[in-house]
Amino acid sequence: MVVITIAVAWVVVGDIEAALNIGVVTNLLKTGTYYIYERMWDHVTWGVPSTK
């Protein structure tokens, strides 16, 4: 996925350094968003049987 993001950014921007920066930043943002999303779902208790 990162390679595709970098390739598309390179075609759009026309600068490989900027494309690499875009690829790295978007990957970090996606990873951070996924981590936060999963942490939020860990607190959801719907449909989870009680262990008490």
N, C-alpha and C positions, 0 to 999 in steps of 0.2 A: 504494500500500500504506500509506503513512504517513497518508493521509487517512482510510482505513478504520480504521486503528488509533486515530486520534484520535476519530473518530466513535463507535466502540464504547466507548472509554474514557469519552467524554462521557456516553453513555447510562448506563453502569454507575456512574460516579462522580457525575455530575450537576454537575460544575464544569469549565468550559471551560479554566481555567488549569491545573488538574491534568491534564486530558486532553491539553493541549498538551505539558506536561512528560513525560507518559507516552509520547506519540508521539515526541518528540525522543530520549528516553533509549533506547527500544526500537530506534529506527533506528540510533543510535550503537552499541548492543550488537550488532545484526545485522551492521552493517558491519565492526566489529572481529572478530567471529566468522568472517565470510566471509574476511577478509584472512588471519587465522591459519590457517584451514582450507586455503586455497590455497597458503600458504607451506609448510605441511606436505606437501601433495601434490607440490610441486616437488622434494622430497627423495626421493620414492618412485621406485625404478628398475625396478620389475617391468614386463616387457614392452617396455621401451625398448631399441631396438637400440644396441649399443655403438658409439661413434664413433672408437674407437682403431684 
